[in-house]
Amino acid sequence: MLKKLLDRQKSTNFTLLLTLNVRDQIGDEIVAYLDNAKERATSNRMREMLEWYRARGEGYKEFRLKAVVPLFIKRFAEHYNFDCHCFPPVVYTGTGNARMVHFVFDLTAAQSLIHASSRQSEEDVISLIFFEVRDQALRIHPTQPLHCDLSQCASQLDFLLQETREEILCTLSATSLQGKESI
């Protein structure tokens, strides 16, 4: 389905919105994808980040999705000659208490004849701040991935209105860096 979408959108910029339920049936494939990405990683920092995501247990599948989905979409989009910009993912509780992870990607048709290369690196993508909707408000998730730099939060939200950005950044002071601890 994604292949057909990207093929049809050739040379057309668009925004891809994707929401996944953490109760999907792709658990083993997510782990395999993380393992494969770790093998291809060119830095120790990247391998450490991928291992942090892989080490999350089944109760923390939203973290694995947060890593794998943007990496997968980025690689696939580049193959179809798109520069892929990944926005910070958002987790929330949906109907029936289902945990949902929402992703947004801006895909810009590249002028390259061979292969697009996105401005965001793979390291940039998996170290994006994780957000959640709680108490009907968008907040910084209290658990952040290893090597996630909360000082980058404002720049990752620069697409939002200033008032909205400030409301979210206010939750930063209440956010602990639990990502550095084991879950």
N, CA and C atoms as a LAMMPS dump frame, in Angstrom:
ITEM: TIMESTEP
0
ITEM: NUMBER OF ATOMS
549
ITEM: BOX BOUNDS ff ff ff
-5.0000000000000000e+02 5.0000000000000000e+02
-5.0000000000000000e+02 5.0000000000000000e+02
-5.0000000000000000e+02 5.0000000000000000e+02
ITEM: ATOMS id mol type element x y z
1 1 1 N 0.808 -1.187 0
2 1 2 C 0 0 0
3 1 3 C 0.863 1.267 0
4 2 1 N 1.908 1.301 0.851
5 2 2 C 2.793 2.456 0.893
6 2 3 C 3.548 2.608 -0.424
7 3 1 N 3.968 1.495 -0.973
8 3 2 C 4.678 1.5 -2.256
9 3 3 C 3.809 2.147 -3.339
10 4 1 N 2.561 1.753 -3.4
11 4 2 C 1.638 2.292 -4.403
12 4 3 C 1.413 3.795 -4.18
13 5 1 N 1.261 4.196 -2.916
14 5 2 C 1.06 5.612 -2.589
15 5 3 C 2.248 6.455 -3.045
16 6 1 N 3.459 6.027 -2.688
17 6 2 C 4.651 6.791 -3.051
18 6 3 C 4.862 6.808 -4.559
19 7 1 N 4.566 5.71 -5.205
20 7 2 C 4.7 5.661 -6.659
21 7 3 C 3.73 6.641 -7.335
22 8 1 N 2.511 6.703 -6.832
23 8 2 C 1.51 7.609 -7.403
24 8 3 C 1.793 9.073 -7.089
25 9 1 N 2.463 9.332 -6
26 9 2 C 2.748 10.707 -5.579
27 9 3 C 4.063 11.235 -6.166
28 10 1 N 4.719 10.475 -7.008
29 10 2 C 5.992 10.9 -7.595
30 10 3 C 5.945 12.367 -7.987
31 11 1 N 6.98 13.082 -7.629
32 11 2 C 7.134 14.5 -7.971
33 11 3 C 6.104 15.405 -7.305
34 12 1 N 5.372 14.891 -6.326
35 12 2 C 4.369 15.694 -5.634
36 12 3 C 4.679 15.708 -4.142
37 13 1 N 4.823 16.888 -3.583
38 13 2 C 5.03 17.009 -2.138
39 13 3 C 3.726 16.685 -1.422
40 14 1 N 3.82 15.996 -0.295
41 14 2 C 2.613 15.716 0.484
42 14 3 C 2.962 15.393 1.93
43 15 1 N 1.949 15.407 2.775
44 15 2 C 2.097 15.072 4.186
45 15 3 C 1.413 13.735 4.425
46 16 1 N 2.143 12.822 5.035
47 16 2 C 1.626 11.502 5.346
48 16 3 C 1.303 11.446 6.838
49 17 1 N 0.059 11.109 7.147
50 17 2 C -0.382 10.922 8.526
51 17 3 C -0.62 9.432 8.731
52 18 1 N -0.098 8.898 9.823
53 18 2 C -0.204 7.468 10.075
54 18 3 C -0.434 7.256 11.563
55 19 1 N -1.463 6.492 11.9
56 19 2 C -1.747 6.162 13.295
57 19 3 C -1.804 4.651 13.432
58 20 1 N -1.063 4.122 14.419
59 20 2 C -1.001 2.682 14.639
60 20 3 C -1.435 2.337 16.058
61 21 1 N -2.126 1.23 16.173
62 21 2 C -2.516 0.693 17.465
63 21 3 C -1.352 -0.158 17.968
64 22 1 N -0.986 -0.027 19.23
65 22 2 C 0.139 -0.823 19.736
66 22 3 C -0.215 -2.3 19.839
67 23 1 N -1.479 -2.651 19.662
68 23 2 C -1.899 -4.05 19.7
69 23 3 C -1.815 -4.707 18.327
70 24 1 N -0.976 -4.196 17.463
71 24 2 C -0.844 -4.778 16.129
72 24 3 C -0.207 -6.164 16.23
73 25 1 N -0.054 -6.807 15.116
74 25 2 C 0.472 -8.171 15.086
75 25 3 C 1.897 -8.234 14.517
76 26 1 N 2.654 -7.147 14.61
77 26 2 C 3.977 -7.127 13.985
78 26 3 C 5.117 -7.081 14.998
79 27 1 N 4.889 -7.588 16.204
80 27 2 C 5.888 -7.529 17.273
81 27 3 C 7.248 -8.09 16.903
82 28 1 N 7.275 -9.32 16.331
83 28 2 C 8.548 -9.957 15.983
84 28 3 C 9.262 -9.195 14.866
85 29 1 N 8.489 -8.659 13.929
86 29 2 C 9.091 -7.9 12.833
87 29 3 C 9.721 -6.599 13.327
88 30 1 N 9.13 -5.999 14.343
89 30 2 C 9.686 -4.768 14.905
90 30 3 C 11.052 -5.051 15.513
91 31 1 N 11.15 -6.136 16.273
92 31 2 C 12.431 -6.504 16.89
93 31 3 C 13.464 -6.814 15.814
94 32 1 N 13.063 -7.552 14.786
95 32 2 C 13.983 -7.882 13.697
96 32 3 C 14.45 -6.614 12.978
97 33 1 N 13.543 -5.674 12.786
98 33 2 C 13.91 -4.42 12.113
99 33 3 C 14.922 -3.639 12.958
100 34 1 N 14.691 -3.582 14.272
101 34 2 C 15.639 -2.902 15.17
102 34 3 C 17.003 -3.585 15.136
103 35 1 N 17.009 -4.913 15.134
104 35 2 C 18.273 -5.662 15.067
105 35 3 C 19.016 -5.354 13.77
106 36 1 N 18.278 -5.346 12.664
107 36 2 C 18.876 -5.053 11.364
108 36 3 C 19.423 -3.63 11.323
109 37 1 N 18.671 -2.684 11.852
110 37 2 C 19.126 -1.289 11.876
111 37 3 C 20.37 -1.145 12.75
112 38 1 N 20.411 -1.896 13.84
113 38 2 C 21.571 -1.856 14.735
114 38 3 C 22.82 -2.387 14.027
115 39 1 N 22.658 -3.439 13.232
116 39 2 C 23.781 -4.004 12.475
117 39 3 C 24.319 -2.999 11.456
118 40 1 N 23.421 -2.208 10.855
119 40 2 C 23.826 -1.228 9.841
120 40 3 C 24.313 0.091 10.441
121 41 1 N 24.067 0.301 11.726
122 41 2 C 24.416 1.571 12.367
123 41 3 C 25.909 1.849 12.242
124 42 1 N 26.238 3.112 12.012
125 42 2 C 27.637 3.487 11.806
126 42 3 C 28.275 4.129 13.038
127 43 1 N 27.497 4.308 14.112
128 43 2 C 28.083 4.893 15.321
129 43 3 C 27.628 4.126 16.556
130 44 1 N 28.445 4.175 17.586
131 44 2 C 28.086 3.532 18.849
132 44 3 C 26.838 4.17 19.437
133 45 1 N 26.724 5.483 19.302
134 45 2 C 25.555 6.201 19.83
135 45 3 C 24.271 5.66 19.191
136 46 1 N 24.29 5.467 17.889
137 46 2 C 23.117 4.951 17.181
138 46 3 C 22.803 3.528 17.641
139 47 1 N 23.823 2.708 17.787
140 47 2 C 23.61 1.33 18.258
141 47 3 C 23.029 1.329 19.671
142 48 1 N 23.523 2.215 20.53
143 48 2 C 22.995 2.314 21.902
144 48 3 C 21.521 2.715 21.893
145 49 1 N 21.173 3.681 21.039
146 49 2 C 19.782 4.12 20.968
147 49 3 C 18.886 2.983 20.481
148 50 1 N 19.315 2.293 19.451
149 50 2 C 18.518 1.187 18.916
150 50 3 C 18.368 0.073 19.949
151 51 1 N 19.421 -0.199 20.693
152 51 2 C 19.344 -1.223 21.733
153 51 3 C 18.386 -0.795 22.844
154 52 1 N 18.367 0.51 23.168
155 52 2 C 17.429 1.007 24.187
156 52 3 C 15.991 0.718 23.75
157 53 1 N 15.684 1.014 22.487
158 53 2 C 14.331 0.75 21.985
159 53 3 C 14.03 -0.751 21.988
160 54 1 N 15.009 -1.548 21.578
161 54 2 C 14.8 -2.993 21.507
162 54 3 C 14.537 -3.571 22.895
163 55 1 N 15.168 -3.014 23.907
164 55 2 C 15.053 -3.535 25.27
165 55 3 C 13.704 -3.225 25.926
166 56 1 N 12.896 -2.402 25.305
167 56 2 C 11.581 -2.109 25.877
168 56 3 C 10.736 -3.374 25.793
169 57 1 N 10.092 -3.718 26.865
170 57 2 C 9.244 -4.908 26.909
171 57 3 C 7.926 -4.699 26.192
172 58 1 N 7.127 -5.742 26.168
173 58 2 C 5.84 -5.698 25.46
174 58 3 C 4.941 -4.58 25.973
175 59 1 N 5.003 -4.247 27.238
176 59 2 C 4.189 -3.167 27.783
177 59 3 C 4.615 -1.791 27.301
178 60 1 N 5.738 -1.742 26.603
179 60 2 C 6.271 -0.464 26.121
180 60 3 C 6.451 -0.484 24.603
181 61 1 N 5.572 -1.18 23.923
182 61 2 C 5.672 -1.324 22.484
183 61 3 C 5.598 0.025 21.761
184 62 1 N 4.908 0.99 22.363
185 62 2 C 4.812 2.314 21.744
186 62 3 C 6.194 2.901 21.493
187 63 1 N 7.177 2.564 22.334
188 63 2 C 8.532 3.063 22.136
189 63 3 C 9.191 2.402 20.929
190 64 1 N 8.977 1.106 20.803
191 64 2 C 9.527 0.41 19.636
192 64 3 C 8.936 0.966 18.345
193 65 1 N 7.626 1.196 18.353
194 65 2 C 6.985 1.786 17.173
195 65 3 C 7.547 3.169 16.89
196 66 1 N 7.807 3.94 17.948
197 66 2 C 8.346 5.29 17.797
198 66 3 C 9.673 5.272 17.046
199 67 1 N 10.45 4.231 17.227
200 67 2 C 11.734 4.118 16.528
201 67 3 C 11.577 3.543 15.129
202 68 1 N 10.866 2.438 15.02
203 68 2 C 10.819 1.684 13.769
204 68 3 C 10.026 2.391 12.673
205 69 1 N 8.86 2.906 12.992
206 69 2 C 8.011 3.493 11.95
207 69 3 C 8.701 4.659 11.245
208 70 1 N 9.245 5.643 11.957
209 70 2 C 9.93 6.726 11.234
210 70 3 C 11.145 6.256 10.429
211 71 1 N 11.913 5.305 10.964
212 71 2 C 13.057 4.785 10.205
213 71 3 C 12.588 4.111 8.922
214 72 1 N 11.549 3.31 9.034
215 72 2 C 11.015 2.589 7.88
216 72 3 C 10.465 3.563 6.828
217 73 1 N 9.643 4.508 7.264
218 73 2 C 9.052 5.464 6.327
219 73 3 C 10.15 6.3 5.67
220 74 1 N 11.128 6.731 6.441
221 74 2 C 12.231 7.54 5.904
222 74 3 C 12.977 6.768 4.813
223 75 1 N 13.361 5.544 5.106
224 75 2 C 14.111 4.746 4.122
225 75 3 C 13.281 4.468 2.871
226 76 1 N 12.034 4.138 3.082
227 76 2 C 11.151 3.83 1.959
228 76 3 C 10.925 5.076 1.107
229 77 1 N 10.685 6.207 1.75
230 77 2 C 10.451 7.466 1.03
231 77 3 C 11.684 7.868 0.227
232 78 1 N 12.866 7.728 0.807
233 78 2 C 14.096 8.065 0.089
234 78 3 C 14.261 7.185 -1.141
235 79 1 N 13.899 5.916 -1.016
236 79 2 C 13.967 5.006 -2.157
237 79 3 C 13.089 5.509 -3.315
238 80 1 N 11.969 6.118 -2.967
239 80 2 C 11.064 6.664 -3.98
240 80 3 C 11.337 8.14 -4.277
241 81 1 N 12.531 8.579 -3.901
242 81 2 C 13.036 9.914 -4.23
243 81 3 C 12.309 11.053 -3.505
244 82 1 N 12.004 10.831 -2.241
245 82 2 C 11.425 11.869 -1.4
246 82 3 C 12.375 12.189 -0.25
247 83 1 N 12.487 13.471 0.064
248 83 2 C 13.134 13.912 1.293
249 83 3 C 12.053 13.775 2.361
250 84 1 N 12.324 13.019 3.394
251 84 2 C 11.33 12.744 4.435
252 84 3 C 11.68 13.494 5.706
253 85 1 N 10.766 14.343 6.141
254 85 2 C 10.926 15.03 7.435
255 85 3 C 9.933 14.419 8.41
256 86 1 N 10.46 13.852 9.483
257 86 2 C 9.62 13.208 10.503
258 86 3 C 9.371 14.195 11.639
259 87 1 N 8.131 14.312 12.016
260 87 2 C 7.777 15.143 13.161
261 87 3 C 7.731 14.271 14.41
262 88 1 N 7.849 14.875 15.587
263 88 2 C 7.8 14.069 16.814
264 88 3 C 6.493 13.284 16.921
265 89 1 N 6.574 11.988 17.218
266 89 2 C 5.366 11.178 17.349
267 89 3 C 4.604 11.492 18.635
268 90 1 N 3.314 11.156 18.601
269 90 2 C 2.429 11.407 19.733
270 90 3 C 1.71 10.104 20.079
271 91 1 N 1.709 9.746 21.358
272 91 2 C 0.976 8.574 21.822
273 91 3 C -0.241 9.051 22.608
274 92 1 N -1.32 8.311 22.466
275 92 2 C -2.532 8.662 23.204
276 92 3 C -3.378 7.411 23.399
277 93 1 N -4.349 7.518 24.278
278 93 2 C -5.269 6.417 24.515
279 93 3 C -6.523 6.667 23.699
280 94 1 N -6.84 5.707 22.834
281 94 2 C -7.989 5.833 21.948
282 94 3 C -9.197 5.086 22.482
283 95 1 N -10.112 4.816 21.593
284 95 2 C -11.336 4.094 21.932
285 95 3 C -11.009 2.734 22.524
286 96 1 N -11.714 2.368 23.572
287 96 2 C -11.498 1.064 24.198
288 96 3 C -10.164 0.966 24.912
289 97 1 N -9.609 2.097 25.323
290 97 2 C -8.312 2.155 26.007
291 97 3 C -7.151 1.643 25.169
292 98 1 N -7.301 1.641 23.867
293 98 2 C -6.214 1.209 22.977
294 98 3 C -5.153 2.302 22.911
295 99 1 N -3.898 1.904 23.093
296 99 2 C -2.795 2.861 22.964
297 99 3 C -2.508 3.036 21.477
298 100 1 N -2.495 4.28 21.045
299 100 2 C -2.298 4.631 19.644
300 100 3 C -1.057 5.508 19.529
301 101 1 N -0.306 5.337 18.457
302 101 2 C 0.849 6.2 18.187
303 101 3 C 0.594 6.877 16.847
304 102 1 N 0.678 8.203 16.863
305 102 2 C 0.381 9.007 15.676
306 102 3 C 1.689 9.581 15.123
307 103 1 N 1.862 9.446 13.81
308 103 2 C 3.072 9.901 13.126
309 103 3 C 2.694 10.871 12.017
310 104 1 N 3.572 11.853 11.783
311 104 2 C 3.388 12.806 10.687
312 104 3 C 4.723 12.93 9.956
313 105 1 N 4.647 12.846 8.629
314 105 2 C 5.834 12.935 7.779
315 105 3 C 5.565 13.923 6.653
316 106 1 N 6.455 14.876 6.465
317 106 2 C 6.405 15.73 5.281
318 106 3 C 7.325 15.105 4.247
319 107 1 N 6.759 14.793 3.099
320 107 2 C 7.526 14.161 2.024
321 107 3 C 7.643 15.158 0.88
322 108 1 N 8.879 15.529 0.568
323 108 2 C 9.169 16.505 -0.469
324 108 3 C 9.874 15.806 -1.623
325 109 1 N 9.295 15.935 -2.796
326 109 2 C 9.888 15.306 -3.971
327 109 3 C 11.278 15.886 -4.21
328 110 1 N 12.264 15.022 -4.286
329 110 2 C 13.65 15.452 -4.497
330 110 3 C 13.914 15.613 -5.99
331 111 1 N 14.88 16.439 -6.298
332 111 2 C 15.238 16.688 -7.687
333 111 3 C 16.333 15.742 -8.169
334 112 1 N 16.707 14.811 -7.333
335 112 2 C 17.758 13.855 -7.668
336 112 3 C 17.253 12.81 -8.644
337 113 1 N 18.099 12.39 -9.542
338 113 2 C 17.731 11.346 -10.494
339 113 3 C 17.953 9.952 -9.931
340 114 1 N 18.792 9.857 -8.912
341 114 2 C 19.172 8.544 -8.414
342 114 3 C 18.413 8.165 -7.141
343 115 1 N 18.65 8.9 -6.074
344 115 2 C 18.124 8.516 -4.765
345 115 3 C 18.093 9.749 -3.886
346 116 1 N 17 9.957 -3.202
347 116 2 C 16.906 11.1 -2.291
348 116 3 C 17.665 10.813 -1.006
349 117 1 N 18.14 11.861 -0.398
350 117 2 C 18.778 11.77 0.906
351 117 3 C 18.136 12.845 1.777
352 118 1 N 17.454 12.418 2.811
353 118 2 C 16.73 13.355 3.677
354 118 3 C 17.687 14.193 4.501
355 119 1 N 17.237 15.399 4.815
356 119 2 C 18.044 16.291 5.645
357 119 3 C 18.143 15.793 7.078
358 120 1 N 17.111 15.109 7.556
359 120 2 C 17.167 14.509 8.89
360 120 3 C 17.945 13.202 8.805
361 121 1 N 18.871 13.018 9.703
362 121 2 C 19.608 11.752 9.738
363 121 3 C 18.771 10.699 10.472
364 122 1 N 19.183 9.459 10.376
365 122 2 C 18.493 8.395 11.115
366 122 3 C 18.599 8.645 12.61
367 123 1 N 19.74 9.159 13.045
368 123 2 C 19.918 9.475 14.461
369 123 3 C 18.949 10.58 14.892
370 124 1 N 18.776 11.597 14.035
371 124 2 C 17.807 12.659 14.326
372 124 3 C 16.409 12.085 14.493
373 125 1 N 16.071 11.153 13.631
374 125 2 C 14.72 10.593 13.596
375 125 3 C 14.416 9.778 14.857
376 126 1 N 15.334 8.913 15.27
377 126 2 C 15.008 8.079 16.434
378 126 3 C 15.224 8.796 17.757
379 127 1 N 15.848 9.973 17.715
380 127 2 C 16.002 10.727 18.959
381 127 3 C 14.994 11.873 19.077
382 128 1 N 13.951 11.847 18.241
383 128 2 C 12.892 12.849 18.368
384 128 3 C 12.236 12.751 19.741
385 129 1 N 11.807 13.883 20.258
386 129 2 C 11.088 13.914 21.528
387 129 3 C 9.781 13.13 21.353
388 130 1 N 9.382 12.404 22.372
389 130 2 C 8.129 11.649 22.36
390 130 3 C 7.078 12.46 23.121
391 131 1 N 5.918 12.621 22.504
392 131 2 C 4.832 13.382 23.119
393 131 3 C 3.673 12.461 23.421
394 132 1 N 2.809 12.908 24.306
395 132 2 C 1.601 12.162 24.611
396 132 3 C 0.452 13.126 24.837
397 133 1 N -0.754 12.615 24.617
398 133 2 C -1.947 13.362 24.981
399 133 3 C -2.436 12.751 26.285
400 134 1 N -2.489 13.596 27.298
401 134 2 C -2.955 13.165 28.62
402 134 3 C -3.788 14.293 29.211
403 135 1 N -4.889 13.948 29.826
404 135 2 C -5.802 14.946 30.396
405 135 3 C -6.198 15.983 29.355
406 136 1 N -6.447 15.527 28.14
407 136 2 C -6.892 16.345 27.011
408 136 3 C -5.9 17.449 26.628
409 137 1 N -4.624 17.202 26.882
410 137 2 C -3.597 18.175 26.515
411 137 3 C -2.373 17.453 25.946
412 138 1 N -1.722 18.083 24.979
413 138 2 C -0.488 17.555 24.416
414 138 3 C 0.656 17.892 25.361
415 139 1 N 1.402 16.861 25.755
416 139 2 C 2.479 17.026 26.741
417 139 3 C 3.724 16.266 26.289
418 140 1 N 4.815 16.589 26.919
419 140 2 C 6.044 15.836 26.71
420 140 3 C 5.901 14.536 27.503
421 141 1 N 6.117 13.415 26.829
422 141 2 C 5.995 12.104 27.483
423 141 3 C 6.992 12.045 28.635
424 142 1 N 6.595 11.516 29.786
425 142 2 C 7.513 11.481 30.937
426 142 3 C 8.707 10.553 30.754
427 143 1 N 8.629 9.61 29.824
428 143 2 C 9.76 8.725 29.547
429 143 3 C 10.286 9.059 28.155
430 144 1 N 11.538 9.392 28.09
431 144 2 C 12.164 9.737 26.82
432 144 3 C 13.266 8.735 26.499
433 145 1 N 13.501 8.503 25.214
434 145 2 C 14.521 7.533 24.811
435 145 3 C 15.932 7.95 25.226
436 146 1 N 16.81 6.969 25.28
437 146 2 C 18.218 7.196 25.551
438 146 3 C 18.771 8.203 24.548
439 147 1 N 19.558 9.138 25.009
440 147 2 C 20.196 10.184 24.2
441 147 3 C 19.209 11.207 23.643
442 148 1 N 17.984 11.188 24.122
443 148 2 C 17.008 12.186 23.696
444 148 3 C 17.358 13.493 24.411
445 149 1 N 17.482 14.564 23.653
446 149 2 C 17.902 15.851 24.197
447 149 3 C 16.693 16.775 24.328
448 150 1 N 16.184 16.895 25.549
449 150 2 C 14.993 17.716 25.761
450 150 3 C 15.241 19.197 25.477
451 151 1 N 16.499 19.607 25.407
452 151 2 C 16.774 20.998 25.04
453 151 3 C 16.415 21.264 23.576
454 152 1 N 16.239 20.184 22.794
455 152 2 C 15.836 20.312 21.391
456 152 3 C 14.322 20.417 21.22
457 153 1 N 13.609 20.347 22.31
458 153 2 C 12.154 20.302 22.264
459 153 3 C 11.566 21.514 21.535
460 154 1 N 12.009 22.704 21.867
461 154 2 C 11.452 23.911 21.242
462 154 3 C 11.659 23.899 19.73
463 155 1 N 12.847 23.508 19.281
464 155 2 C 13.105 23.501 17.84
465 155 3 C 12.286 22.425 17.124
466 156 1 N 11.989 21.312 17.805
467 156 2 C 11.179 20.268 17.196
468 156 3 C 9.701 20.657 17.119
469 157 1 N 9.339 21.707 17.843
470 157 2 C 7.947 22.17 17.847
471 157 3 C 7.767 23.49 17.105
472 158 1 N 8.771 23.924 16.369
473 158 2 C 8.703 25.248 15.746
474 158 3 C 7.628 25.388 14.666
475 159 1 N 7.006 24.277 14.279
476 159 2 C 5.92 24.329 13.293
477 159 3 C 4.583 24.714 13.938
478 160 1 N 4.523 24.703 15.277
479 160 2 C 3.287 25.026 15.985
480 160 3 C 3.179 26.52 16.267
481 161 1 N 1.972 26.968 16.538
482 161 2 C 1.771 28.351 16.963
483 161 3 C 2.505 28.571 18.279
484 162 1 N 2.991 29.787 18.499
485 162 2 C 3.785 30.078 19.688
486 162 3 C 3.036 29.748 20.98
487 163 1 N 1.766 30.08 21.047
488 163 2 C 0.979 29.815 22.251
489 163 3 C 0.906 28.315 22.55
490 164 1 N 0.677 27.526 21.527
491 164 2 C 0.609 26.072 21.686
492 164 3 C 1.968 25.526 22.101
493 165 1 N 3.009 26.025 21.454
494 165 2 C 4.378 25.583 21.776
495 165 3 C 4.699 25.885 23.241
496 166 1 N 4.346 27.071 23.706
497 166 2 C 4.627 27.462 25.093
498 166 3 C 3.866 26.595 26.088
499 167 1 N 2.615 26.242 25.759
500 167 2 C 1.841 25.359 26.643
501 167 3 C 2.526 24.003 26.785
502 168 1 N 3.004 23.476 25.677
503 168 2 C 3.674 22.172 25.71
504 168 3 C 4.999 22.272 26.456
505 169 1 N 5.743 23.324 26.207
506 169 2 C 7.044 23.483 26.855
507 169 3 C 6.903 23.655 28.364
508 170 1 N 5.758 24.138 28.815
509 170 2 C 5.506 24.24 30.251
510 170 3 C 5.497 22.868 30.905
511 171 1 N 5.146 21.834 30.145
512 171 2 C 5.141 20.48 30.701
513 171 3 C 6.565 19.935 30.83
514 172 1 N 7.513 20.611 30.206
515 172 2 C 8.909 20.167 30.255
516 172 3 C 9.438 20.158 31.681
517 173 1 N 9.097 21.158 32.477
518 173 2 C 9.609 21.221 33.838
519 173 3 C 9.093 20.065 34.685
520 174 1 N 7.922 19.531 34.322
521 174 2 C 7.364 18.399 35.07
522 174 3 C 7.835 17.058 34.522
523 175 1 N 8.578 17.075 33.435
524 175 2 C 9.021 15.839 32.789
525 175 3 C 10.347 15.377 33.39
526 176 1 N 10.414 14.13 33.774
527 176 2 C 11.683 13.584 34.277
528 176 3 C 12.349 12.817 33.144
529 177 1 N 13.629 12.672 33.234
530 177 2 C 14.375 11.942 32.214
531 177 3 C 14.422 10.46 32.571
532 178 1 N 13.279 9.814 32.482
533 178 2 C 13.204 8.407 32.821
534 178 3 C 13.848 7.52 31.764
535 179 1 N 14.069 8.062 30.577
536 179 2 C 14.643 7.265 29.501
537 179 3 C 16.042 6.778 29.825
538 180 1 N 16.716 7.445 30.726
539 180 2 C 18.064 7.059 31.082
540 180 3 C 18.052 5.93 32.12
541 181 1 N 16.873 5.659 32.671
542 181 2 C 16.729 4.585 33.628
543 181 3 C 16.174 3.367 32.898
544 182 1 N 16.274 2.228 33.502
545 182 2 C 15.669 1.048 32.884
546 182 3 C 14.177 1.033 33.209
547 183 1 N 13.411 0.605 32.241
548 183 2 C 11.956 0.563 32.422
549 183 3 C 11.571 -0.825 32.847
